[in-house]
């Protein structure tokens, strides 16, 4: 098995105050954008660099309002968040020329969220041979429920246009 080394993340992991104050609300309510790594303020969302990145250019987009889940976001927040994600990806592509991107959210502590109560979308530029975490776990795939079971669970709940 290969090791993934990310020693700069230890500061966050070992910090006692990481759950005392929402990092996103603190950054939004402070006018020191550079000190807070906040790179863009929109009408209902903003974008900031991840202080503990997985690769250079690792950004997070979050709504201004303190909401934990995607389904808590209103239409304006969702639209601006996704438009901002597209713009940010384009800017990163032009400036850093990555070979690809990881774009996603960790919802809940069990899913790996470092901040569980303020939704945020990660945009992580990737390059061939970078510190991608996937090879570390790619030899093992845990499937706790069959696809048929999951389909039967979800099908009656998903209705209408998505």
C-alpha positions in Angstrom: 0.0 0.0 0.0 1.2 3.5 -0.8 1.3 6.3 1.7 -0.3 9.7 1.3 1.7 12.4 3.1 0.0 15.7 3.9 1.9 17.0 7.0 0.6 20.5 6.6 -2.9 19.2 7.5 -1.7 18.3 11.0 -2.2 21.9 12.1 -5.9 21.6 11.3 -6.3 18.1 12.7 -4.6 18.9 16.0 -6.2 22.3 16.5 -8.5 22.6 19.5 -10.5 25.5 18.2 -11.4 24.2 14.7 -15.0 23.6 15.9 -15.4 26.7 18.1 -16.1 29.1 15.3 -17.1 28.6 11.7 -14.1 29.4 9.5 -16.4 30.4 6.6 -18.5 32.8 8.7 -15.4 34.3 10.3 -13.8 34.9 7.0 -16.9 36.4 5.5 -17.5 38.8 8.4 -13.9 39.9 8.4 -12.7 42.6 6.0 -9.1 41.1 5.8 -9.7 39.1 2.7 -6.0 38.3 2.0 -5.4 37.2 5.6 -8.4 34.9 5.3 -7.5 33.7 1.8 -10.9 34.9 0.5 -10.5 35.5 -3.2 -14.0 36.5 -4.3 -17.2 37.8 -2.7 -20.4 37.3 -4.7 -24.0 38.3 -3.9 -24.9 35.1 -2.0 -21.7 33.1 -2.1 -17.9 33.5 -1.8 -14.8 31.7 -2.7 -11.6 31.1 -0.6 -8.5 29.1 -0.8 -8.3 26.0 1.4 -5.7 26.7 4.1 -4.8 23.0 4.1 -4.9 22.1 0.4 -4.6 18.8 -1.3 -3.0 20.5 -4.2 -2.1 24.1 -5.3 -5.2 26.1 -6.2 -7.5 24.1 -3.9 -10.5 26.4 -3.5 -13.8 26.3 -1.6 -17.0 28.0 -2.6 -19.6 28.4 0.1 -22.9 30.3 0.6 -22.8 33.4 2.7 -25.5 32.0 4.9 -24.6 29.3 7.4 -26.4 26.2 6.1 -25.2 22.6 6.4 -26.9 20.9 3.4 -27.4 21.3 -0.3 -31.1 21.1 0.2 -31.0 24.1 2.6 -29.7 26.4 -0.2 -32.2 28.6 -2.0 -32.3 28.9 -5.8 -30.2 32.0 -5.8 -27.4 30.4 -3.7 -27.4 27.2 -5.8 -27.2 29.1 -9.1 -24.5 31.4 -7.9 -22.5 28.6 -6.3 -22.5 26.6 -9.6 -21.8 29.6 -11.8 -19.0 30.5 -9.5 -17.6 26.9 -9.7 -17.6 27.1 -13.5 -15.9 30.5 -13.5 -13.3 29.4 -10.9 -12.6 26.2 -12.8 -12.0 28.3 -16.0 -9.7 30.7 -14.2 -7.7 27.8 -12.6 -7.4 26.1 -16.0 -6.1 29.3 -17.6 -3.7 30.2 -14.8 -2.4 26.8 -13.7 -3.1 24.5 -16.6 -4.1 21.4 -14.5 -4.8 18.1 -16.3 -8.1 17.7 -14.4 -10.2 18.7 -11.4 -11.9 17.2 -8.4 -15.1 19.1 -7.6 -17.2 18.0 -4.7 -18.5 18.3 -1.2 -18.0 16.2 2.0 -21.4 16.2 3.7 -21.1 15.2 7.4 -18.3 14.1 9.6 -18.6 10.5 8.4 -18.0 11.7 4.8 -14.8 13.5 5.8 -16.1 17.0 6.3 -13.8 19.2 8.3 -16.5 21.8 8.7 -19.8 19.9 9.0 -22.3 22.7 9.5 -21.5 25.2 6.7 -21.9 23.7 3.2 -18.9 24.2 0.9 -17.9 22.9 -2.5 -14.2 22.0 -3.1 -12.5 22.7 -6.4 -9.2 20.9 -6.5 -7.0 21.2 -9.6 -5.1 18.0 -10.4 -2.0 17.1 -12.4 -0.8 13.7 -13.6 1.4 12.3 -10.8 0.3 14.8 -8.1 -0.6 13.8 -4.6 -3.9 12.3 -5.7 -5.5 10.3 -2.8 -7.3 7.8 -5.0 -4.5 5.4 -5.6 -4.2 4.9 -1.8 -7.7 3.4 -1.7 -8.1 2.2 -5.3 -7.2 -1.5 -4.4 -10.2 -1.7 -2.1 -13.8 -1.0 -2.9 -16.4 -1.3 -0.1 -19.9 -1.8 -1.3 -22.3 -2.3 1.7 -25.5 -2.6 -0.3 -26.3 -4.0 -3.7 -27.2 -1.7 -6.6 -30.6 -3.4 -6.8 -31.3 -2.6 -3.1 -30.3 1.0 -3.5 -32.4 1.4 -6.6 -35.4 0.0 -4.9 -34.9 2.3 -2.0 -34.5 5.4 -4.0 -36.8 4.9 -7.0 -40.1 5.6 -5.1 -38.6 8.7 -3.5 -37.3 10.4 -6.6 -40.2 12.0 -8.5 -40.6 14.8 -11.0 -38.0 16.8 -12.8 -34.5 17.0 -11.2 
